[in-house]
Amino acid sequence: MLLLTIIRRTRARWRPRAGSGLSRPKRRPRAGPRRSAVRGLVLVRRGWLVLLPALALLLVLIVRFSGPGSMHAFSGEAKARLEVHSYANLDQAAYRLRYPAMAGLLVRGHVIPGLHANFVPQGVDFLPDESNRAVISGYFCQRFDRAPLRWGLISLCGKKQSALYLVDLDDGKALRLAMLEERDGTPMRRHAGGIAVLHERLWLPDNFELLRFDLSRLLKAWTKVITLRPENKTRIGVDSSGDFITARGDTLWVGNFQRADRGAPLPPHYQSLGVGTAGWTAAYRIDRETLRPVNEQTYTVNWSGRDFEVYRPDAALHHRNLVQGMTFIDERRIVLSTSWGNRASGLSFHRLSSDPLKPPGDEVPTVTLPDGSTIPVWPMLPATLEMQIAAPPGAEGVTFDGQLLLSVFEGGALPYRERWNDLEDRMVMYQPPGVTLRDTPLVPLVAPKASQ
């Protein structure tokens, strides 16, 4: 249409001379209403031709800084997952009655977002700045299956979608939600049992490997709901099933949740020395430049009949079974978060004989790794246990910011809230024994009267 208009205007300006093969310009007539409308239409279309590239560039920038596939973030369903709905939890009086040791340490708590959309929280870590924010890992249950248990059928999650929440710890609001994808863009169906922040990256362990995500994408995205894919193109194998993780200094500690015969036949070096447990945590120093383990030696570990190529750890811990989370208070003091089913959780405070990141003394035993080399292992035994605190069922990840401990509980998630007794649906902040609070007001926990 634009080309046809140009041809018509050109023909109208030229009139042939008599006896000449040349043409001469014709005086342009005064534009009438119809001609003015055509010219206006041409100008409008030319304007769009100029604006389209700019609009396309703007769209590319939005997608680039919001994460791949983030256009679904504008849907109502995605935005609804940022909401907070409480189902049940314990007030201060209930804590004093049922969990008195925990009650004396509580500072404040906020309901975990997304529970109404079937989010199941797993791991948590503070951001290493002064923003008072945290990242929660977990999964949305997209399908429930019925499974037999001793007393009948129960609901279990049959289809997961891994996710991360960025939350404000001042008011508990969800600042951003990241739906996780695999490297090929398919939805991530992993348990997302732990999350750690190190070297401006998010580290998520699963199935004997580490997945690395760009933290800045979560912090600076233009939309509230985004998608994230691992930025490491090649696998980072670690000698742990990867059920929880914590960071201290430049080191990641990756551990396994051990119960019954899970993983059998277990690797021999997972067997705790003399106490009959199989809880194992491996430590890896991470290079800031390569964002991979400093120690590049590898070997193969066999778990449940499968072989995994993993990096050799720098140190290791032996501890009890049923560990859901771990964090360091200092170089020797460690907190273990343990839970299983509809029973009280435990927060165990241990003091090691020495710093596990320094050369060990003669009191530290060693185990033999699959490649034939030996490694020091710091045992967390009854002798190292300083205190154990009972907490409501469903305690998962735990982290420490230098002043407060932060734990997430899965009691408010389906299907647990349908069959557990004492429900806790919050991320709870509390004071570790021996740590003095600095300018942190105590806010009594009050159970909500209804969904909020």
NUVO-461378 format. One record per residue (C-alpha): residue in three letters; y, z, x. Coordinates in steps of 0.2 Angstrom, whole numbers, plus 5000, padded with zeros to 4 digits. Each point is the difference from the previous one (the first is absolute). Example, Ala and Ser with C-alpha at 12.3 -4.5 7.8 and 13.67 -1.06 7.14 Angstrom:
ALA497850395062;SER501749975006;
This chain:
MET500050005000;LEU501250045014;LEU499649835009;LEU500349914983;THR501750084998;ILE500649955018;ILE499449824997;ARG501049994984;ARG501650075007;THR499949885015;ARG499849854989;ALA501550054990;ARG501150015015;TRP499749825006;ARG500549834991;PRO499549835007;ARG501549885005;ALA500049824993;GLY499349885013;SER499650135013;GLY498450095004;LEU501050165003;SER500450144988;ARG501550104999;PRO500350184994;LYS500550034982;ARG501350134995;ARG499050154995;PRO500350034981;ARG500650174994;ALA498550104997;GLY499550034982;PRO499150154993;ARG498349925002;ARG500349955018;SER500750175004;ALA498450084993;VAL498949885011;ARG501050055015;GLY499950184996;LEU498149994998;VAL499949915017;LEU501050145008;VAL498950134993;ARG498449925006;ARG500749985017;GLY500450185000;TRP498250054996;LEU499449885014;VAL501150115012;LEU499550174992;LEU498149974999;PRO499750015019;ALA501050165000;LEU499050074985;ALA498449955008;LEU500550095017;LEU500450164990;LEU498350004991;VAL499249985017;LEU500950155007;ILE499650114985;VAL498249965002;ARG500050025019;PHE500850184999;SER499150054985;GLY498349965006;PRO498849864996;GLY499649974982;SER501350124994;MET500749904986;HIS498750104988;ALA501250155003;PHE501149944986;SER498650034987;GLY500150154989;GLU498350065004;ALA500450005019;LYS501650104997;ALA499150124988;ARG498950065015;LEU501650085007;GLU500150124986;VAL499450185001;HIS499050084986;SER499250175002;TYR498450054991;ALA499650185006;ASN500350125015;LEU500250185004;ASP501650104999;GLN500450155012;ALA499150134989;ALA498449905000;TYR500149985019;ARG500250185002;LEU498650044989;ARG498749875007;TYR500649955017;PRO501150155006;ALA500049955018;MET500749834996;ALA501250074988;GLY500950105014;LEU500349845010;LEU500649884986;VAL501749925002;ARG500149864987;GLY499049864992;HIS500349834992;VAL498849914988;ILE499249855009;PRO500649834993;GLY498949874991;LEU498750124993;HIS500249934983;ALA499649835008;ASN498350065007;PHE500750035018;VAL498950125010;PRO500950085015;GLN499150015017;GLY501150025015;VAL501750055004;ASP501250015015;PHE501950045002;LEU501249875007;PRO500550065017;ASP501950004996;GLU501250124991;SER499849904983;ASN498850124992;ARG498849864995;ALA498249985001;VAL498749864997;ILE498450034989;SER498549895002;GLY498749984986;TYR499349874988;PHE500349954982;CYS498350004990;GLN499949844991;ARG498350024992;PHE499050164996;ASP498150005000;ARG498850134993;ALA498850085012;PRO498750134998;LEU500350185007;ARG498950164998;TRP500750044983;GLY500349834993;LEU501149845002;ILE501750015008;SER501349875004;LEU500249935017;CYS501249875007;GLY499249835001;LYS501449895005;LYS501450065012;GLN501749935005;SER500750085016;ALA501850064999;LEU501450095009;TYR501450104992;LEU501750055009;VAL500650164992;ASP501550105001;LEU499650195003;ASP501650064993;ASP499749954982;GLY498249935001;LYS500649824995;ALA499049855005;LEU501249895010;ARG498849855003;LEU498249954997;ALA499049895011;MET498549914993;LEU498949975015;GLU499149835004;GLU498849945013;ARG500549885014;ASP499549864989;GLY501150054985;THR498650074989;PRO500250174992;MET499550145012;ARG498550104992;ARG499950145013;HIS500050194997;ALA501750025010;GLY499450185005;GLY501450045012;ILE501749945006;ALA500950035016;VAL501749955007;LEU500149965019;HIS501149885010;GLU500949944984;ARG498449944993;LEU498950064986;TRP498250035005;LEU498650004987;PRO498150035005;ASP498549934991;ASN498249965005;PHE500250025019;GLU501649905002;LEU501950034999;LEU501249904989;ARG501849995006;PHE501549974989;ASP501849975004;LEU500950164994;SER501749914999;ARG499349894986;LEU499750154989;LEU501750085004;LYS501149854999;ALA499349894986;TRP501249934987;THR498850044986;LYS499250164994;VAL498249934999;ILE499449895015;THR498449955008;LEU499550035018;ARG498749925011;PRO499450075017;GLU501049935014;ASN498650025013;LYS499149835000;THR498550065010;ARG498950154996;ILE500450175007;GLY498350095001;VAL499950195000;ASP498550115002;SER500250094983;SER499749954982;GLY501850024997;ASP500150124986;PHE501650095006;ILE501349985014;THR501450095008;ALA501349975014;ARG500650115014;GLY501149945014;ASP499449835004;THR498250034994;LEU499149964984;TRP498550124994;VAL498849914989;GLY498650104991;ASN498649994989;PHE499650094984;GLN498150055001;ARG498950054986;ALA498250014998;ASP499149855008;ARG501649894999;GLY499949875014;ALA498250045005;PRO499349985013;LEU501650075008;PRO500549975018;PRO499450145011;HIS501750045007;TYR500650044982;GLN498850154999;SER501050165003;LEU499450115014;GLY499050144993;VAL500750024982;GLY499149874991;THR501549904994;ALA500449825002;GLY501949994998;TRP500849895014;THR501749955004;ALA500549885014;ALA501749995009;TYR500849845006;ARG501649995010;ILE501049854994;ASP501049895011;ARG501849984993;GLU500149825006;THR498349934995;LEU499850124986;ARG498150015004;PRO499050135009;VAL500550035018;ASN498250025005;GLU499349824998;GLN498250055003;THR498849964986;TYR498250044994;THR499049984985;VAL499650144988;ASN498750004986;TRP500450074983;SER498850004985;GLY499149865009;ARG501549895004;ASP500849965017;PHE501850025003;GLU501049955015;VAL501250145004;TYR501250055013;ARG499650155011;PRO500950164994;ASP501050105012;ALA499550174993;ALA499050074985;LEU499850144988;HIS498450074991;HIS500450094984;ARG499250054983;ASN499549874987;LEU501049954984;VAL501749985009;GLN501249904990;GLY501550025012;MET500650075016;THR501750045009;PHE500650095015;ILE501250145000;ASP500250005019;GLU499049945014;ARG498650134997;ARG500150054981;ILE499249884988;VAL499950014980;LEU498549924992;SER500149964981;THR498250014992;SER499549974982;TRP498649934990;GLY499949994981;ASN500550134987;ARG500150155012;ALA501350095010;SER500749905015;GLY500250075017;LEU501450005013;SER499350055016;PHE501150055015;HIS499249995017;ARG500650035018;LEU499249905013;SER499650075018;SER501249875007;ASP501049854997;PRO498849864997;LEU501149875007;LYS500050085017;PRO498650015013;PRO498750124993;GLY499450165008;ASP498250055003;GLU499950084983;VAL500249834991;PRO498349924997;THR499649815002;VAL499049884990;THR499249835006;LEU500849854991;PRO499049844996;ASP500549925016;GLY499250145011;SER501750085005;THR500550184995;ILE501550064991;PRO500750184997;VAL499950064982;TRP500950154994;PRO499050094987;MET500850094985;LEU498850144997;PRO500150174991;ALA500650075016;THR501649885000;LEU500350044981;GLU501650104998;MET500249994981;GLN499349914985;ILE501049994984;ALA499349954983;ALA500949874990;PRO499749904984;PRO498749874999;GLY500349835007;ALA501050035016;GLU500149845010;GLY501249955014;VAL501150135009;THR501449985012;PHE501350105009;ASP501949965004;GLY500350155012;GLN500450124987;LEU499049974984;LEU498349944995;LEU499849874987;SER498449974990;VAL499549884987;PHE498850044986;GLU499049884989;GLY499650124986;GLY501349904989;ALA499149845002;LEU498749924989;PRO498650044998;TYR500250175008;ARG501350074988;GLU498749974986;ARG498750125007;TRP500850125013;ASN500550174996;ASP501650045010;LEU501049855001;GLU501449965013;ASP500949844999;ARG501350035013;MET500449975018;VAL500350185005;MET501050075014;TYR499650175008;GLN500450105015;PRO498650015014;PRO499750185006;GLY501050045015;VAL501349874997;THR501850064995;LEU500949904987;ARG501749935004;ASP501349984986;THR498649954988;PRO500250084982;LEU498550064991;VAL499849924983;PRO498750084989;LEU498749894993;VAL500149974981;ALA498649924991;PRO500849864988;LYS499850024981;ALA499749814998;SER499949845009;GLN501649965008;
